[in-house]
Amino acid sequence: MTKTTKETRRNKRCRTRLAQAGRKPFEQHGFVNTPVYRGSTVLFESAAVFEARGVPYTYGTKGTPTIRALEEAWSEIAGAELTVLTPSGLSAVALALMTATKAGDHALIVDSAYQPTRTFCDTVLRRFGVEVEYYDPLIGAGIAALMRPSTSVVLLESPGSLSMEIQDTPAIASAAHSRGVCVVMDNSWATPLLFPPHEHGVDLAVEAGTKYLSGHSDMLLGLVSANAAWARRLRATFDALAICAGPEDAWLALRGLRTLELRLREQERAGLALATWLAARPEVSRVLHPALDQHPGHALWKRDFLGASGLFSVILKPCGRQAVAAFLDALEIFGLGYSWGGYQSLVIPFDCRLFRTATQWAPTGPALRFSVGLEDVEDLKDDLELGFAGLRAAR
Ligand SMILES: Cc1ncc(COP(=O)(O)O)c(C=O)c1O
């Protein structure tokens, strides 16, 4: 019997909560999962009900039972007051920033943010009269010096996209809150399972559900969760924009939620095994993985995070573009593709010099980002051996 409630699940462990949250089988004729509700129009039973609007659903854009099931489950898992769903991770970032800003405001954006987040800030946010300033991801409490009376939001992403810096989130949140500034964080790398964002002072947390929540590279979804202080404003901004997610994607995400912890733990284990193996390779100069001792953010990661996901980066010893291309082309299991977090392992080359403005990215060689999937680690090592053989032959 599924008889748990949000209250009785509070003292249960993570896996149990993931298996139970957001499900109401006896409102679905006993079926275990909430089905896909497709719909725009919602009928009201009578003129009195229409007048009172005291019903849970009124219009497709404002939610369906499938959407609500995921919103409620995510709020429970993330320790949030409210969650809303958007059609992609990037639209979730945009919604969070639009919730926290207005014309004339000043926004502090971490220099290591996901590059399309920068594009949103540099184009739409600026066009709507928000002054955008990038800051060093390692600034910590020093962020206070950048805050102005007009600062309304600070955006964090930890670890940073591609370059993997760990931010001192509690220090930044404390500086922000003492000035009434909203703390927004892109928490897609860790998910709330490995970094409960609202416990660390984040007001609006963004998750690209496309990544680990999906886990299967077959959907796009964004989630924004809010603490009690920001829930009303988030809901109002969401309702005004109606950038709502599709019901099939919410349903797939609910399916992904049930195995999220198992997949993350496995991807953490495999990611660490590969990161350690790569660090010992003669072709590798540095591995950027916060769970490794040599990572500059390791102490902060250990203090604040409950684990690592399977996404990390590597700096190769100096070699030419052709050698990097030969490495990538020789791989048979690792795919060359951007959207990480799925069961298939991926790799991409990257160069943060192309977009950084507040800090310098000066690696000693070409950089690669790996997303470790669910294949056998020994086969993944064999695959990387093929890549390195290709690299050496082309050098
Ligand atoms: C850190 C981060 N945030 C947000 C996104 C955007 O997610 P989506 O692809 O769903 O727009 C990505 C995508 O790669 C990402 O890496």
The ligand as a Tripos MOL2 file, in Angstrom:
@<TRIPOS>MOLECULE
LIG
   16    16     1     0     0
SMALL
NO_CHARGES

@<TRIPOS>ATOM
      1 C1         24.7180   23.7820  -16.2250 C.3       1 LIG1
      2 C2         23.6270   23.7810  -17.2440 C.ar      1 LIG1
      3 N1         22.5140   24.4750  -16.9860 N.ar      1 LIG1
      4 C3         21.4910   24.5200  -17.8550 C.ar      1 LIG1
      5 C4         21.5600   23.8240  -19.0420 C.ar      1 LIG1
      6 C5         20.4130   23.9480  -20.0160 C.3       1 LIG1
      7 O1         19.6350   22.8180  -20.0520 O.3       1 LIG1
      8 P1         18.7060   22.5530  -21.3300 P.3       1 LIG1
      9 O2         19.5650   21.8100  -22.3100 O.co2     1 LIG1
     10 O3         17.5970   21.7290  -20.8100 O.co2     1 LIG1
     11 O4         18.2700   23.8850  -21.8380 O.co2     1 LIG1
     12 C6         22.6850   23.0810  -19.3560 C.ar      1 LIG1
     13 C7         22.7740   22.3330  -20.6140 C.2       1 LIG1
     14 O5         23.7900   21.8190  -20.9980 O.2       1 LIG1
     15 C8         23.7530   23.0620  -18.4380 C.ar      1 LIG1
     16 O6         24.8910   22.4010  -18.6900 O.3       1 LIG1
@<TRIPOS>BOND
     1     1     2 1
     2     2     3 ar
     3     2    15 ar
     4     3     4 ar
     5     4     5 ar
     6     5     6 1
     7     5    12 ar
     8     6     7 1
     9     7     8 1
    10     8     9 2
    11     8    10 1
    12     8    11 1
    13    12    13 1
    14    12    15 ar
    15    13    14 2
    16    15    16 1
@<TRIPOS>SUBSTRUCTURE
     1 LIG1         1 GROUP 0 **** ****
